[in-house]
Amino acid sequence: MHVAHRSKDDRLEPLIRHLEETAELAADFAVPFQKQDFARQIGLAHDIGKYSKEFQKRILENGQRVDHSTAGAIEILPYGGPIASYCIAGHHGGLPDGGFRHNTADESTLFGRLKRKAGKELPNYSQYSNEVTFQKFEAPNIELTKGQEGFGVSFFIRMLFSCLVDADFLCTERFMSDGKVQRRQGYDSIEKLLESLEEYIRSWWNPKTVINKKRCEILQDCIDAGKMQKGIFALTVPTGGGKTVSSLAFALHHAQTHGMDRIIYVIPYTSIIEQNATVFRKIVGEDNVLEHHANLSYDSAENEDDSVKMEQKRHACENWDAPIIVTTNVQFFESLFSNKTSHCRKLHNISNSIIIFDEAQMIPLPYLQPCVKVISELVMNYNCSAVLCTATQPSLQKFFPEKITITEICKNTKTLFEVFKRTQIKHIGYLDDLTLAQHMREHRQVLCIVNSRMQANNVYELLKKEEGCFHLSTYMTPTHRSAVLGKIRQQLKDKKLCRVIATSLIEAGVDVDFPTVYRAQAGIDSEIQAAGRCNREGERNLEESEVLIFIPEQRYINHYPSTLKIPIGVENEIVGEYEDISSMEAITSYFNRLHIIKGNRLDEKQILRSLQEGAKQCSYPFRKIAADFKLIEEDTKMVLIPWGEAETKQDENVGLIVEQLRSGDFSRNLLRKAGKYSVSVYDHQFRELQMAGKLEMIDDQIGILDDEESYSDQTGLCVRIEKGVGIFL
């Protein structure tokens, strides 16, 4: 018997059983985009390199590590071409670059590896033919956009790769756990979720105020639009229009109408994942909603380490199998351009989904064209519908293929903006930190939003000794942020002193209502988002509800990236031409000018071009693109705060999580829970904490903070303050 895996308790899994189970599960995953035969064949071929004597010695006698992925990539080539070979070659170490036809066998590109020979660069694995046979399968029938065929084919490879690696991970996990770990967790059906939503909104249908009547109109428009054909939709709703619940209503009705599997909310900031997830849980129940915070990556290196410990960590990475996913721009888009198995395993679960891009205007301009192309591809070939949901709809239609038309969900968008106009946006010129702090002292309740962590920290230092002063930062854990936001809302409700200084994390979707907001100049779209935190319920007069735009000290501006400086420059032009910068005409002009100025820099890393060039020889630079496509330019690591919510220092859940991590008991559910008590930091910050002896290292991805003085009840994790823009997307 040839063995695929050996468990901790010395059970042996027959290799042919693993291949057949993986093949069937991969085929099941490919059903939503109708590529079952393709997925089944690569599942059957992926581990045939394990038929070699050398690999059997490795697994049974702890022998030397063996390249077992290249064998399947070679043998599948006559049946499925390079598309299938990419998937198998990368199923441990990640999708490789295609390379060049002249690459030699010692190179790690796909074309180099395909030149390796059994008995020479590879062990002899020929015994596979006694148990496994392959069938030729048809070329993928996918709709390709002229001039971007390379993107379409490479995207198909990623989706097929996802089916393979998730099936491989899950089948291995099932064996290793002796069947104790199952994929499904008893999620409710879409029909049941829709019933829960209808019960939640039942009392809304007899509105008394003008604003609530308009919110119900928006909600009804979303319900009606849910019955439409699949496609790309725009939900252009002013801040305070109730788009969170209304968009869920659209999505659930759309899913029921078309038999779709899940709803994925893509949100700009990690800081507001928990708020939206809390709303959804209140509607559909705790277990049906997944918040995806952690960006952990556990992938085998080139040497394909098959150790039990590595396998367990790889299995713990996220695969998005819940019916409602709440994630970030970074998680969503970087995963779709990643080559890593731990990031890509979830991609197939995006197919047949409704994807709601909350605050779609916040897709970073340097990556706008590749991101738009991703949305197009998912809708054209993977049975998805997408909703571009925003209060400041950018003019994105020109970036989509001609065959795609964006359908506006709301019938009277212009009227909505007039009804929901509740603030005045005023430019007040330069304010240094001392003057800004003094201005804030003149208000009982005031919010100030700035563009950098450094300025947020400096202004907070000037105010922190006074009653009712709060600081909000991504350096707080999600549970801590939620607790502070709860206190802020209570202070506002009780008419008590409440002065908040925050980075832009608060302006996108955080439900707070201040009479006055100060906003460091940042571009019209950001300033309108900030205005959504002022007079949110329309209970104050328009004249009393001011959003005051100021120019901060030059020392902060000097460190602004071009992605912030350019919108500010365009805004200065708009201010001189339009009386109301929040009007739809001004917003349209603003985005059109931004897109013209950026020009080719809307695909700054030339990702679309490199894929189209690669299509000529089916040589796709997967590894290079993964390295280039970074919405956040540095990788992040997870710092777990072991005492739970900072002020109480008591939380039995986090204590149990810490014990399990220390024991090496990794699981997907455990990492989901750990994310709520963790802070994401840049790699260099993680290393600094480690060098200072403040972290108990679980591995190179997770550290447990063991210095209580390094976590503040007011500002969260104490790390070196960055000069640049202080957000995690």
Secondary structure as UniProt FT lines:
FT   STRAND          3..6
FT   TURN            8..9
FT   STRAND          12..14
FT   HELIX           15..29
FT   HELIX           31..33
FT   HELIX           36..45
FT   TURN            46..47
FT   HELIX           48..51
FT   HELIX           53..61
FT   HELIX           69..89
FT   TURN            90..93
FT   TURN            101..102
FT   TURN            105..106
FT   HELIX           110..113
FT   TURN            114..115
FT   TURN            119..121
FT   HELIX           126..130
FT   TURN            146..147
FT   HELIX           149..176
FT   TURN            177..179
FT   HELIX           190..201
FT   HELIX           202..205
FT   HELIX           210..225
FT   TURN            226..227
FT   STRAND          232..236
FT   TURN            239..240
FT   HELIX           243..258
FT   STRAND          262..267
FT   HELIX           270..272
FT   HELIX           273..284
FT   HELIX           286..288
FT   STRAND          289..291
FT   TURN            302..303
FT   HELIX           308..316
FT   STRAND          324..328
FT   HELIX           329..336
FT   HELIX           341..344
FT   TURN            345..346
FT   HELIX           347..350
FT   TURN            351..352
FT   STRAND          353..358
FT   HELIX           360..362
FT   HELIX           365..367
FT   HELIX           368..381
FT   STRAND          385..390
FT   HELIX           397..399
FT   TURN            402..403
FT   STRAND          406..408
FT   HELIX           413..419
FT   STRAND          424..430
FT   HELIX           433..441
FT   STRAND          445..450
FT   HELIX           453..463
FT   TURN            464..465
FT   TURN            467..468
FT   STRAND          469..472
FT   TURN            474..475
FT   HELIX           478..493
FT   TURN            494..495
FT   STRAND          498..503
FT   HELIX           504..506
FT   TURN            507..509
FT   STRAND          516..520
FT   HELIX           524..531
FT   TURN            532..533
FT   TURN            536..537
FT   HELIX           542..544
FT   STRAND          546..551
FT   HELIX           554..557
FT   TURN            558..559
FT   HELIX           562..575
FT   TURN            576..577
FT   TURN            581..582
FT   HELIX           584..598
FT   HELIX           599..603
FT   TURN            604..605
FT   HELIX           607..614
FT   HELIX           615..617
FT   HELIX           622..628
FT   STRAND          636..640
FT   TURN            642..643
FT   TURN            646..648
FT   HELIX           652..662
FT   TURN            663..664
FT   HELIX           668..675
FT   TURN            676..677
FT   STRAND          678..682
FT   HELIX           683..691
FT   TURN            692..693
FT   STRAND          695..697
FT   STRAND          702..705
FT   HELIX           708..710
FT   STRAND          711..712
FT   TURN            713..715
FT   STRAND          716..717
//
